[in-house]
Structures are given as structure tokens and as C-alpha cells.
Amino acid sequence: MPYPEMLVAPMRAELTNNGFTELRTAEEVEQAMSNTEGTALVVVNSVCGCAAGSARPGILKSLQGSKKPARLFTVFAGQDLDATQKAREYMVPFPPSSPAVALFKDGQIVHMVERHMIEGRTADMVADNLSGAYEAFC
């Protein structure tokens, strides 16, 4: 059962207030992912502690450098079920994970940060991981 929206809204806003487009339906995900030119970052947001303490802050810090993805998207696991399922279809062969971050280039997944790479890590470590991928692919 999803958490009440009033509890989740600030977690959504942490990304959407910083340039991310939230995708709340499967159709919105398909539309966003249909543009395969260039780079796109897709964040599977979550209510868990590692999303709040490491993932979201690390993701935002990673975007402060000169190289970053052209398009920023987010879906919310456990909240927007159809959108999250559709986004995860683009992340195959990686298993479902939340939080998670996928970097796409020209429609292909080129870098993936799964939950096990976020848990127990600092926001700076998550930012460094993503910044390295941006340097390589953006």
C-alpha cells in the first residue's frame, strides 16, 4: 500500500525542485524514453533511509559539475507503480532496485547504480560514482 502523498511529496520535490521531470504513468515513461538522442538520467526514488541520506543528496551533488546528463527523470517506487515498472523495463538486465539510478546514452543503459551500491555509502560516494559516469558518457 502506498504511503500517503503528503508524506511523499517532500521526497518527490527534492528532485523535481532541482530539474527532474517526474514520470507518474507508464505512458509518461514511454514518452520520455522515446527520445533516445543524447543522455538521460533516470532515478528510481524511494522512501527508504538510504534514499534520503545518500541517494537523493548524492544525485543532486553529482549534477553540480560541468558534465551532466541532458535530461533528468524520476519515478517513485512503491508510489507510482506502473511508471516504476515501465522504467525498470528500460533498465534490464539489472534487477529491480530502489533507490536506483540509471544513465542512458542514445537509448542504451551505460551506467547503473543499484541499491547495494548506495546503502552504507555517503552522499559524496554516490556523487563521485555518478560524476565519473558523466565524465565518461556525457
CORHU-V259900 format. One record per residue. NEAR is the number of other ideal C-beta (glycine too) atoms within 12 Angstrom. D_CENTER is the distance of its C-alpha to the mean C-alpha in Angstrom with 1 decimal. Layout:
near=NEAR d_center=D_CENTER
near=NEAR d_center=D_CENTER
This chain:
near=6 d_center=21.7
near=16 d_center=18.9
near=20 d_center=19.3
near=12 d_center=21.1
near=16 d_center=19.2
near=11 d_center=21.0
near=16 d_center=19.4
near=26 d_center=15.8
near=19 d_center=16.2
near=19 d_center=15.9
near=34 d_center=12.6
near=31 d_center=11.3
near=21 d_center=13.3
near=29 d_center=12.0
near=37 d_center=9.1
near=25 d_center=11.3
near=17 d_center=14.2
near=23 d_center=12.6
near=22 d_center=12.1
near=32 d_center=9.0
near=28 d_center=10.4
near=33 d_center=10.0
near=37 d_center=10.9
near=28 d_center=13.2
near=21 d_center=15.3
near=22 d_center=15.5
near=15 d_center=17.4
near=23 d_center=14.9
near=34 d_center=12.4
near=20 d_center=15.4
near=17 d_center=16.4
near=30 d_center=13.3
near=32 d_center=13.2
near=17 d_center=17.0
near=18 d_center=16.9
near=18 d_center=16.6
near=14 d_center=18.1
near=20 d_center=16.5
near=32 d_center=13.0
near=39 d_center=9.6
near=44 d_center=6.1
near=46 d_center=3.8
near=49 d_center=0.8
near=47 d_center=4.4
near=45 d_center=6.2
near=38 d_center=9.7
near=27 d_center=13.2
near=24 d_center=14.1
near=16 d_center=15.6
near=30 d_center=13.4
near=38 d_center=10.3
near=23 d_center=12.9
near=22 d_center=14.8
near=34 d_center=12.6
near=44 d_center=8.8
near=39 d_center=8.6
near=28 d_center=11.8
near=33 d_center=11.0
near=45 d_center=8.0
near=31 d_center=10.5
near=24 d_center=13.3
near=37 d_center=12.0
near=32 d_center=12.2
near=20 d_center=15.8
near=18 d_center=17.3
near=10 d_center=19.0
near=20 d_center=16.8
near=29 d_center=13.3
near=34 d_center=11.6
near=23 d_center=13.5
near=29 d_center=11.1
near=35 d_center=7.9
near=40 d_center=6.5
near=45 d_center=5.1
near=45 d_center=7.1
near=43 d_center=9.0
near=34 d_center=10.5
near=24 d_center=14.2
near=30 d_center=14.5
near=32 d_center=13.7
near=22 d_center=14.9
near=21 d_center=15.7
near=33 d_center=12.5
near=36 d_center=10.5
near=24 d_center=13.4
near=28 d_center=13.4
near=42 d_center=9.8
near=30 d_center=10.7
near=21 d_center=13.9
near=32 d_center=12.3
near=34 d_center=11.0
near=15 d_center=14.7
near=12 d_center=16.4
near=25 d_center=13.8
near=14 d_center=14.6
near=24 d_center=12.5
near=29 d_center=10.7
near=38 d_center=9.1
near=44 d_center=7.4
near=41 d_center=5.8
near=49 d_center=4.0
near=43 d_center=6.1
near=42 d_center=8.4
near=34 d_center=10.9
near=23 d_center=14.4
near=17 d_center=17.0
near=20 d_center=15.3
near=20 d_center=15.1
near=30 d_center=12.5
near=26 d_center=13.6
near=31 d_center=11.5
near=32 d_center=9.6
near=40 d_center=9.0
near=28 d_center=10.1
near=28 d_center=11.2
near=17 d_center=14.6
near=26 d_center=13.4
near=37 d_center=12.1
near=23 d_center=15.1
near=14 d_center=18.1
near=24 d_center=16.5
near=18 d_center=16.7
near=25 d_center=14.2
near=19 d_center=16.2
near=24 d_center=15.8
near=36 d_center=12.0
near=29 d_center=12.5
near=23 d_center=15.3
near=29 d_center=13.5
near=45 d_center=10.9
near=31 d_center=13.8
near=20 d_center=15.9
near=32 d_center=13.7
near=31 d_center=13.8
near=19 d_center=17.6
near=16 d_center=18.0
near=25 d_center=16.3
near=28 d_center=16.0
